[in-house]
Amino acid sequence: MRKCGHGLCKDKTRDRREGNIPLAKRSSVSAAELKRCSRIKMDRVRSAVNNMMKSVQYRRFTLQRDEEAERHVEIKLSDDGANEHAEGGGGSPSFRPAPAAGFSGKRILGILALGLLLFFILGYFVGNLTTKKAGCLTQSAQVAQSAQTGIVSEQEKQKDDQGDDGGSEEEEEMRHEEAPRSWNDVSRLLDDKLVGPAFDQRLKTFDVPSRLAGGEGDVQLANVISDQFKTLGLDSWVDIHYVQLQKPNSARPNTVTFGADVFKPDGYLAYSATGKVQGKLVYAAYGRREDLDAVQKADVEVKNSVLLLRAGKLTFAEQVANAEARGASAVLIYPDAEDFDFHAATALYGHVHLGSGDPYTPGFPSFNHTQFPPTRSSALPAIPAQTVSFNVAKTLKEYKSPIPSAALSLEIGLASIACVCVCRRIGGPNQMGGVEDVTVEVNNVLVNTEIHNVFGVVKGFVDPDEYVVLGAQRDAWGKGYARAAVGSSVLMELAKAFQDLVEKDGVRPRRSLVFASWGAGEYGSVGATEFLEGYLSSIDRKLVTYISLDGVVMGRGGFIASASPLLYSLLEDTIKQVTSPLDIGSVYDMAGKDKWEANVLRPMSVDDPAYPFLALAGVPSISFHFITPKVEVYTYYGTSMDNMDHLNYNTAHKTGEAAARAARLAGRMALRLVHDHLLRLDVGAYRKVLPAAVNRLYAHVRKMVRSGELKGVEPTWLSSALGSFMRAMADLNTAAVNTHVMEERGCRRINDKLMSVERNLLSPYVSPVETPFRHLLVGRGEHTLTSLAETTDPNRLHAQLALATWNLKMCANAVVGDIWANDNRV
């Protein structure tokens, strides 16, 4: 290579190839050097741009295997690529340089190359953004389609099961989007999860030898249930209460003394008054008012007597309360052979608190931090009460009495016999007694006991603050197979089924489901009542309905239920959908179809586990039972004979299948209540039930007004209040019908009013401590419509009638609408 004299540039041939103009002679060496250097720099810039343009135009890459079977792609870049091309004429075999062009052509090509490059870059970004947007739209369309059909692909399920950590939170949300299904599809899914074999297995878990409230067996079961709730994935918690439970005194057993016989019964009645009393023995059948009236009509004195009563027809607490009201000094209760088909020596257990909850903390909860005041429930009896076996009762009714020899000689002609004992009846008119003395001693003691309420919840997805509670007591006097084991088994299987619906089937309930295992149910729904007293302000306008699972299987072939009128329609629809335990038709068919209300519905008694929710808290509640036809109670309740063998006999050895049908019935009712936009609470039922109670009271008031016994009272007050209530219920029903299910705020307003109906029937004018069951229709006390219809005291009737009338008006005003839109319409 030939260099210039100054050594600053290359030979002339290369200069021409690069497009340089030949140098002219210059007068100054430094000026020539600067000019040449400037040209060299410009040439290099143009060369770099030209190479870039060529690299964009190259299309073929050599990826052929060479002799050593190795792939290679060679792209050689150099700051002085022109020299290499000139000398080697080759470079990389994949690149073939274009012939050199003039200066002006290179400049134009460079500009074109830059423009083309910018165009490609802009196109790339626009295309990338469009592709991402299209992908998002496609994915959204797929989610929408999945939401419409309610079907989740197997691939998505597998991804969920594998727990792909690489997925974003948005993808996780999409996989859990609500997948609406038809009611039939969801209810069928629930039914498929509630089958007989599963209940057979579950019943074995809860069939334990002892489950006394607060005892070791009860605590172990509470822990098992809590652990199972957590295993299922439910949020679970435990409420602990410290309650006063009355138990027998092992050092001083209860006794019944009759003549020379002293009996020490095994059974007992919790919350009986303690002490020792004596009185004439009087037999008064079941202790109903009509039974006591018959005794008094026979001129047998009830006051200060000891009543011998047959178990049945009424609760133990009601029997004792009736006896106390007539002045009896004590009560003995026994199972008669005509009513109870079991061993004559079988002992009875129960309680005589005419209320619920801990009677020594009435109206407030028995938490550990509660400062216990010196108070007691007004529903506790003031007289001793004790159960005796049929054998003991038979001895009391047919006793042996010594007869003097002289009298005996006249009677049977055997003077040689000095004295003999013969069998006598109880004596008195119609063998009702009132002749012989009997002594009753009750020494029960109060024991401060820790009890546990165990909860698990399946949370709702739209209105999680509203919830349906399904509950079952966990304890029993003996084995409590029908009393507690069946209910607890149904509770756990329902919890499992609903959790599976959410986790595996993609069902999204609007509202929450709470599963509750109560403690100390045998002592008068103590655990459930303490829960209500402790959280009454929290559950207000939130607890939609309570469904009791206690005693849901007592037999086979019959069906009875007790419920709030708001649930009558829901119950009817549900029994039409559930197959009967007989596998012939539905429960509705088994119940007599069009006559189902007369055959099925029963008044809710004070010892019903659902009663505190309805009468104390104003929550629509229901309990139901599969039972032997023409039988009202399960005769083995409260005895040691409440075991698996006896229940299997009553169900033709299909207890598990009967439990499955009961679970489907309870599950479908609960599912409907958490599924629908508008709650299935039928206010129209109260428009049928309430007039019957009001009309009876109206007739009683009008009679007393006409007779002059009641003054200053207008019977029209009552009819006006009833009219207001009826119009308000009609308006609410119309508003519910006209509210579109997709109008969330409108549905919420209607639902709030529907839930307020039951609660507003609680009288605000009585003390929850003195009168805890404040419901105007089904409560207990002087304020109820039933009690007012029997009240003969004019002053008391006048005061209570005014309060009851305004109670109905308030209920009407509460549901009619805003106060500024009322305008005395109701």
BARONU-590903 format. One line per field, with one value per residue (C-alpha): residue in three letters; x, y, z. Coordinates in steps of 0.5 Angstrom, whole numbers. Layout:
! BARONU-590903
kedo: [ala;...] $
east: [X;...] $
north: [Y;...] $
up: [Z;...] $
This chain:
! BARONU-590903
kedo: [met;arg;lys;cys;gly;his;gly;leu;cys;lys;asp;lys;thr;arg;asp;arg;arg;glu;gly;asn;ile;pro;leu;ala;lys;arg;ser;ser;val;ser;ala;ala;glu;leu;lys;arg;cys;ser;arg;ile;lys;met;asp;arg;val;arg;ser;ala;val;asn;asn;met;met;lys;ser;val;gln;tyr;arg;arg;phe;thr;leu;gln;arg;asp;glu;glu;ala;glu;arg;his;val;glu;ile;lys;leu;ser;asp;asp;gly;ala;asn;glu;his;ala;glu;gly;gly;gly;gly;ser;pro;ser;phe;arg;pro;ala;pro;ala;ala;gly;phe;ser;gly;lys;arg;ile;leu;gly;ile;leu;ala;leu;gly;leu;leu;leu;phe;phe;ile;leu;gly;tyr;phe;val;gly;asn;leu;thr;thr;lys;lys;ala;gly;cys;leu;thr;gln;ser;ala;gln;val;ala;gln;ser;ala;gln;thr;gly;ile;val;ser;glu;gln;glu;lys;gln;lys;asp;asp;gln;gly;asp;asp;gly;gly;ser;glu;glu;glu;glu;glu;met;arg;his;glu;glu;ala;pro;arg;ser;trp;asn;asp;val;ser;arg;leu;leu;asp;asp;lys;leu;val;gly;pro;ala;phe;asp;gln;arg;leu;lys;thr;phe;asp;val;pro;ser;arg;leu;ala;gly;gly;glu;gly;asp;val;gln;leu;ala;asn;val;ile;ser;asp;gln;phe;lys;thr;leu;gly;leu;asp;ser;trp;val;asp;ile;his;tyr;val;gln;leu;gln;lys;pro;asn;ser;ala;arg;pro;asn;thr;val;thr;phe;gly;ala;asp;val;phe;lys;pro;asp;gly;tyr;leu;ala;tyr;ser;ala;thr;gly;lys;val;gln;gly;lys;leu;val;tyr;ala;ala;tyr;gly;arg;arg;glu;asp;leu;asp;ala;val;gln;lys;ala;asp;val;glu;val;lys;asn;ser;val;leu;leu;leu;arg;ala;gly;lys;leu;thr;phe;ala;glu;gln;val;ala;asn;ala;glu;ala;arg;gly;ala;ser;ala;val;leu;ile;tyr;pro;asp;ala;glu;asp;phe;asp;phe;his;ala;ala;thr;ala;leu;tyr;gly;his;val;his;leu;gly;ser;gly;asp;pro;tyr;thr;pro;gly;phe;pro;ser;phe;asn;his;thr;gln;phe;pro;pro;thr;arg;ser;ser;ala;leu;pro;ala;ile;pro;ala;gln;thr;val;ser;phe;asn;val;ala;lys;thr;leu;lys;glu;tyr;lys;ser;pro;ile;pro;ser;ala;ala;leu;ser;leu;glu;ile;gly;leu;ala;ser;ile;ala;cys;val;cys;val;cys;arg;arg;ile;gly;gly;pro;asn;gln;met;gly;gly;val;glu;asp;val;thr;val;glu;val;asn;asn;val;leu;val;asn;thr;glu;ile;his;asn;val;phe;gly;val;val;lys;gly;phe;val;asp;pro;asp;glu;tyr;val;val;leu;gly;ala;gln;arg;asp;ala;trp;gly;lys;gly;tyr;ala;arg;ala;ala;val;gly;ser;ser;val;leu;met;glu;leu;ala;lys;ala;phe;gln;asp;leu;val;glu;lys;asp;gly;val;arg;pro;arg;arg;ser;leu;val;phe;ala;ser;trp;gly;ala;gly;glu;tyr;gly;ser;val;gly;ala;thr;glu;phe;leu;glu;gly;tyr;leu;ser;ser;ile;asp;arg;lys;leu;val;thr;tyr;ile;ser;leu;asp;gly;val;val;met;gly;arg;gly;gly;phe;ile;ala;ser;ala;ser;pro;leu;leu;tyr;ser;leu;leu;glu;asp;thr;ile;lys;gln;val;thr;ser;pro;leu;asp;ile;gly;ser;val;tyr;asp;met;ala;gly;lys;asp;lys;trp;glu;ala;asn;val;leu;arg;pro;met;ser;val;asp;asp;pro;ala;tyr;pro;phe;leu;ala;leu;ala;gly;val;pro;ser;ile;ser;phe;his;phe;ile;thr;pro;lys;val;glu;val;tyr;thr;tyr;tyr;gly;thr;ser;met;asp;asn;met;asp;his;leu;asn;tyr;asn;thr;ala;his;lys;thr;gly;glu;ala;ala;ala;arg;ala;ala;arg;leu;ala;gly;arg;met;ala;leu;arg;leu;val;his;asp;his;leu;leu;arg;leu;asp;val;gly;ala;tyr;arg;lys;val;leu;pro;ala;ala;val;asn;arg;leu;tyr;ala;his;val;arg;lys;met;val;arg;ser;gly;glu;leu;lys;gly;val;glu;pro;thr;trp;leu;ser;ser;ala;leu;gly;ser;phe;met;arg;ala;met;ala;asp;leu;asn;thr;ala;ala;val;asn;thr;his;val;met;glu;glu;arg;gly;cys;arg;arg;ile;asn;asp;lys;leu;met;ser;val;glu;arg;asn;leu;leu;ser;pro;tyr;val;ser;pro;val;glu;thr;pro;phe;arg;his;leu;leu;val;gly;arg;gly;glu;his;thr;leu;thr;ser;leu;ala;glu;thr;thr;asp;pro;asn;arg;leu;his;ala;gln;leu;ala;leu;ala;thr;trp;asn;leu;lys;met;cys;ala;asn;ala;val;val;gly;asp;ile;trp;ala;asn;asp;asn;arg;val] $
east: [0;3;2;2;7;4;2;-5;-9;-9;-7;-11;-14;-18;-19;-23;-27;-29;-32;-26;-24;-17;-13;-11;-4;-5;-1;-1;1;-4;-10;-9;-9;-15;-19;-16;-18;-25;-26;-24;-29;-34;-33;-33;-40;-42;-39;-42;-49;-48;-46;-53;-57;-54;-55;-62;-63;-59;-64;-60;-56;-52;-54;-51;-47;-40;-36;-35;-43;-43;-48;-45;-47;-42;-43;-37;-37;-31;-30;-26;-30;-28;-21;-23;-28;-22;-17;-21;-26;-31;-31;-37;-40;-47;-46;-44;-43;-46;-42;-39;-44;-42;-43;-49;-53;-50;-53;-60;-59;-57;-63;-68;-65;-66;-73;-74;-71;-76;-82;-80;-79;-86;-89;-86;-89;-96;-96;-94;-99;-105;-103;-103;-110;-113;-110;-113;-120;-120;-118;-124;-129;-127;-128;-135;-137;-135;-139;-145;-145;-142;-137;-130;-125;-121;-114;-116;-118;-111;-108;-111;-110;-102;-102;-98;-94;-92;-99;-101;-106;-111;-111;-112;-118;-121;-120;-125;-130;-137;-140;-148;-151;-159;-162;-163;-156;-154;-159;-157;-150;-151;-156;-150;-146;-151;-151;-153;-146;-143;-148;-147;-139;-140;-145;-140;-135;-141;-143;-139;-141;-142;-143;-145;-145;-138;-136;-129;-133;-137;-130;-127;-133;-132;-125;-126;-131;-127;-121;-125;-128;-121;-119;-125;-122;-127;-126;-127;-127;-130;-134;-133;-138;-138;-145;-149;-151;-155;-153;-155;-151;-147;-147;-154;-158;-165;-171;-178;-181;-188;-190;-184;-181;-176;-174;-167;-169;-163;-166;-167;-170;-165;-166;-171;-172;-169;-171;-176;-183;-189;-196;-202;-201;-205;-205;-207;-205;-201;-201;-205;-210;-216;-213;-212;-219;-222;-218;-221;-228;-227;-226;-219;-215;-209;-206;-200;-201;-195;-197;-196;-196;-195;-189;-191;-196;-192;-185;-183;-182;-189;-192;-188;-191;-198;-197;-194;-200;-205;-201;-198;-192;-188;-188;-186;-186;-186;-186;-193;-193;-198;-194;-187;-185;-179;-176;-180;-174;-172;-170;-172;-167;-169;-170;-175;-173;-179;-174;-167;-160;-157;-162;-157;-155;-162;-162;-154;-149;-145;-138;-132;-131;-138;-140;-145;-151;-155;-161;-164;-169;-177;-178;-175;-180;-181;-183;-178;-179;-177;-177;-179;-179;-185;-184;-184;-190;-194;-192;-194;-201;-202;-199;-199;-203;-204;-211;-213;-215;-222;-223;-220;-224;-230;-228;-225;-228;-221;-220;-214;-210;-208;-205;-204;-202;-206;-206;-210;-211;-208;-215;-220;-225;-224;-217;-214;-211;-211;-211;-204;-198;-191;-185;-180;-173;-169;-161;-159;-153;-150;-144;-140;-139;-135;-138;-136;-140;-136;-137;-135;-137;-137;-137;-141;-139;-144;-147;-142;-145;-152;-152;-156;-154;-155;-154;-154;-153;-147;-149;-154;-156;-154;-151;-156;-156;-162;-161;-154;-150;-155;-155;-148;-147;-152;-148;-141;-144;-147;-141;-137;-142;-142;-135;-134;-139;-135;-128;-129;-136;-135;-141;-141;-147;-149;-149;-145;-147;-145;-145;-145;-144;-148;-146;-151;-157;-160;-161;-165;-161;-156;-150;-155;-158;-152;-149;-156;-155;-148;-148;-155;-153;-148;-153;-159;-161;-155;-158;-163;-165;-164;-165;-164;-161;-163;-167;-168;-169;-173;-177;-179;-186;-188;-186;-187;-184;-185;-183;-184;-190;-185;-182;-188;-187;-180;-181;-187;-183;-177;-181;-184;-176;-174;-175;-178;-174;-179;-176;-184;-185;-183;-183;-189;-193;-191;-194;-201;-200;-206;-206;-199;-200;-205;-201;-194;-194;-194;-193;-186;-185;-181;-176;-175;-168;-170;-175;-170;-168;-175;-178;-172;-168;-174;-170;-174;-173;-175;-174;-176;-177;-177;-181;-186;-193;-198;-192;-191;-184;-179;-180;-173;-171;-168;-166;-160;-164;-163;-158;-156;-160;-167;-166;-164;-171;-175;-172;-172;-164;-164;-162;-156;-161;-166;-160;-158;-165;-166;-159;-162;-168;-164;-159;-164;-167;-161;-158;-164;-163;-156;-157;-163;-162;-169;-170;-175;-179;-186;-190;-196;-196;-197;-203;-206;-204;-204;-211;-213;-210;-212;-220;-220;-217;-222;-228;-225;-224;-231;-235;-231;-233;-240;-241;-238;-232;-227;-228;-225;-223;-225;-224;-223;-216;-214;-218;-214;-207;-209;-211;-205;-200;-204;-203;-196;-195;-199;-194;-188;-190;-192;-185;-181;-185;-183;-176;-171;-167;-161;-162;-157;-159;-167;-166;-162;-167;-173;-169;-167;-175;-176;-172;-175;-182;-180;-176;-181;-186;-182;-185;-180;-185;-182;-176;-171;-169;-176;-179;-174;-179;-182;-185;-192;-195;-190;-187;-189;-192;-197;-196;-197;-204;-205;-204;-209;-214;-215;-214;-220;-216;-219;-213;-208;-212;-213;-205;-203;-208;-205;-198;-200;-204;-198;-193;-197;-197;-190;-188;-193;-189;-182;-183;-188;-182;-179;-182;-183;-187;-191;-197;-201;-202;-202] $
north: [0;7;12;20;24;26;19;21;17;11;10;14;8;7;14;13;7;11;16;22;27;27;32;39;42;46;52;50;43;43;46;40;35;37;37;30;28;31;27;20;21;22;16;12;14;13;6;4;7;3;-4;-3;-2;-8;-12;-11;-13;-20;-26;-32;-35;-41;-46;-52;-57;-57;-64;-64;-63;-56;-51;-44;-37;-32;-25;-20;-13;-8;-1;-2;-6;-3;-5;-13;-13;-10;-15;-21;-20;-25;-24;-29;-33;-31;-24;-21;-14;-10;-6;1;7;14;19;22;15;13;19;17;10;12;16;11;6;10;11;4;2;7;4;-3;-1;3;-3;-8;-4;-3;-10;-12;-8;-10;-17;-16;-13;-18;-23;-20;-19;-26;-28;-24;-27;-34;-32;-29;-35;-40;-35;-36;-44;-45;-50;-50;-54;-59;-56;-50;-55;-58;-52;-50;-57;-56;-49;-46;-41;-37;-35;-28;-26;-24;-31;-33;-29;-31;-38;-36;-32;-33;-39;-38;-45;-46;-48;-55;-56;-54;-57;-64;-63;-62;-68;-73;-71;-73;-81;-86;-90;-83;-82;-90;-88;-82;-84;-89;-83;-80;-86;-85;-89;-82;-75;-71;-64;-61;-68;-71;-75;-68;-64;-70;-69;-62;-62;-67;-63;-57;-61;-63;-56;-54;-60;-58;-51;-48;-42;-45;-42;-44;-40;-42;-41;-42;-44;-47;-54;-58;-65;-70;-70;-77;-76;-75;-78;-76;-80;-82;-85;-88;-92;-96;-96;-91;-91;-88;-86;-86;-81;-74;-67;-61;-54;-57;-54;-57;-59;-64;-64;-68;-69;-73;-77;-75;-78;-72;-76;-72;-65;-61;-56;-60;-66;-62;-59;-66;-68;-61;-63;-70;-66;-68;-63;-61;-56;-58;-65;-69;-70;-76;-75;-79;-77;-74;-69;-63;-62;-63;-56;-55;-60;-58;-50;-53;-56;-50;-46;-50;-50;-57;-58;-63;-67;-74;-76;-83;-86;-90;-97;-94;-89;-92;-99;-100;-104;-102;-100;-95;-88;-81;-75;-68;-61;-57;-50;-47;-43;-44;-42;-41;-40;-36;-31;-29;-25;-24;-29;-33;-31;-32;-24;-23;-21;-25;-22;-25;-27;-33;-34;-33;-39;-44;-48;-47;-54;-60;-65;-72;-77;-85;-91;-95;-100;-95;-91;-98;-99;-92;-93;-100;-101;-106;-104;-108;-109;-111;-119;-117;-113;-119;-124;-121;-120;-127;-131;-133;-131;-135;-130;-124;-119;-119;-114;-113;-110;-103;-98;-91;-89;-83;-81;-85;-87;-80;-81;-76;-81;-83;-79;-79;-75;-73;-70;-67;-66;-63;-59;-53;-54;-49;-52;-50;-52;-51;-48;-50;-46;-47;-42;-42;-35;-32;-28;-23;-21;-25;-21;-25;-32;-38;-42;-50;-53;-59;-61;-65;-67;-72;-76;-83;-85;-80;-83;-80;-74;-72;-77;-76;-69;-68;-73;-69;-62;-65;-68;-62;-58;-62;-62;-54;-53;-58;-54;-48;-51;-57;-55;-47;-45;-38;-38;-30;-31;-35;-41;-42;-49;-50;-55;-53;-55;-57;-58;-63;-57;-53;-51;-47;-47;-44;-39;-36;-35;-31;-27;-26;-24;-21;-14;-17;-22;-17;-16;-21;-28;-30;-37;-42;-49;-54;-61;-64;-71;-70;-78;-81;-86;-88;-87;-80;-73;-67;-60;-54;-47;-40;-38;-34;-41;-45;-44;-46;-52;-54;-53;-57;-63;-63;-64;-69;-76;-80;-85;-90;-89;-88;-81;-75;-73;-68;-74;-78;-72;-72;-67;-62;-64;-63;-57;-61;-67;-64;-57;-57;-51;-50;-52;-49;-55;-54;-53;-48;-44;-39;-37;-35;-33;-30;-27;-26;-30;-35;-42;-49;-56;-62;-70;-76;-80;-87;-85;-83;-82;-75;-76;-81;-85;-86;-79;-78;-85;-90;-93;-88;-92;-95;-101;-98;-92;-98;-102;-95;-94;-101;-101;-95;-90;-88;-87;-83;-78;-77;-75;-71;-67;-66;-63;-58;-57;-55;-50;-47;-47;-43;-38;-37;-38;-33;-25;-24;-28;-34;-31;-31;-25;-28;-34;-29;-26;-32;-34;-27;-26;-32;-30;-23;-25;-30;-24;-19;-24;-24;-17;-15;-20;-17;-10;-12;-15;-8;-12;-8;0;5;0;0;-7;-3;-1;-9;-9;-3;-5;-12;-8;-4;-10;-14;-8;-7;-14;-14;-8;-11;-17;-13;-9;-16;-18;-12;-12;-14;-19;-16;-9;-11;-5;-6;-13;-11;-6;-12;-17;-12;-11;-19;-20;-15;-18;-23;-19;-13;-18;-18;-14;-8;-7;-13;-15;-20;-22;-23;-25;-27;-30;-24;-26;-23;-30;-36;-33;-34;-29;-24;-20;-25;-25;-32;-30;-24;-28;-32;-26;-24;-19;-12;-8;-12;-14;-6;-5;-11;-10;-3;-5;-11;-6;-2;-7;-9;-2;-1;-8;-5;2;-2;-5;0;5;11;15;21;17;13;19;14;9;3] $
up: [0;-2;3;2;4;10;12;14;8;4;-3;-9;-11;-5;-4;-11;-9;-3;-7;-5;-10;-12;-7;-10;-9;-2;0;7;10;16;12;7;13;16;10;9;16;15;9;12;18;13;9;15;17;11;10;17;15;8;12;16;10;7;13;13;6;7;7;7;13;13;18;14;18;16;16;24;24;28;26;26;24;22;22;22;24;23;23;17;13;6;7;8;2;-2;0;2;-3;1;9;11;6;8;6;-1;-1;-6;-11;-9;-11;-11;-6;-7;-8;-2;2;-1;1;8;9;6;10;16;14;13;19;23;19;21;29;29;26;31;37;34;32;39;42;38;39;47;46;42;47;53;49;47;54;57;52;54;61;59;55;62;66;61;61;68;65;67;63;65;63;68;73;73;73;79;82;81;84;78;82;75;74;76;81;75;72;79;79;73;75;81;77;79;74;75;74;74;80;78;76;83;87;83;85;92;92;89;95;100;100;105;105;107;113;115;116;119;124;126;128;132;136;142;149;153;151;157;157;159;160;157;151;149;149;145;140;140;138;133;129;130;126;121;119;119;114;110;109;113;117;124;131;138;143;150;156;163;165;171;170;175;176;182;188;189;196;197;192;191;194;194;200;200;207;208;201;200;192;189;182;177;173;175;172;172;175;179;186;192;198;202;201;203;201;199;192;187;180;174;167;163;167;162;164;162;166;173;171;172;178;181;179;182;189;189;192;188;193;197;194;190;183;179;172;166;161;154;151;154;156;163;164;162;166;173;171;171;177;181;178;181;188;188;193;188;182;180;172;170;163;162;159;154;151;152;149;153;160;166;170;165;168;165;164;162;165;168;166;162;158;155;156;163;168;172;167;164;158;158;156;160;158;163;163;165;172;174;178;183;179;176;171;172;169;174;178;185;187;187;181;180;175;177;173;171;176;182;179;179;186;188;184;187;194;199;205;212;214;221;223;225;219;215;218;216;209;208;214;216;224;224;220;225;220;212;207;201;194;194;188;189;192;192;187;180;183;183;190;195;200;202;203;199;201;195;197;191;193;186;186;181;177;174;167;161;154;147;141;135;128;121;115;108;106;101;95;94;101;106;112;111;113;114;120;121;128;132;139;141;148;150;157;155;148;144;138;135;139;137;133;127;127;128;122;118;120;118;111;109;111;107;101;101;101;95;91;92;91;86;82;82;85;88;94;95;102;107;111;118;121;129;134;140;147;153;149;153;159;154;148;153;148;142;147;150;143;141;148;146;139;139;136;131;128;127;120;118;121;115;118;123;121;126;125;132;131;124;124;129;124;117;114;117;117;122;122;126;123;122;118;113;111;110;102;102;106;101;95;98;100;93;91;96;95;101;105;103;96;93;91;94;102;99;97;103;107;104;98;99;106;108;112;117;117;118;121;129;134;136;143;148;148;140;139;134;139;142;135;133;140;143;137;132;127;122;124;122;125;122;123;119;124;125;122;128;133;135;139;139;146;147;148;155;156;156;150;145;141;134;135;137;131;126;128;127;120;118;118;113;118;114;108;112;114;107;105;111;109;102;105;110;104;99;104;106;98;96;102;100;92;90;90;93;100;100;106;104;108;105;110;116;113;114;121;124;123;127;133;133;131;137;142;138;140;147;148;145;150;156;153;152;159;162;165;161;160;156;151;143;140;133;136;134;128;125;127;124;118;118;118;113;108;110;108;101;99;101;97;91;92;92;86;82;84;78;81;78;81;87;91;90;92;99;101;100;103;109;110;109;115;119;119;125;129;129;132;138;144;146;152;156;159;156;163;166;159;154;149;147;140;140;137;139;145;152;157;158;152;147;143;146;153;152;149;156;161;165;169;166;168;166;159;158;159;155;149;148;147;143;138;138;137;130;128;129;125;119;119;119;113;109;107;108;114;109;104;109;110;114;109;114] $
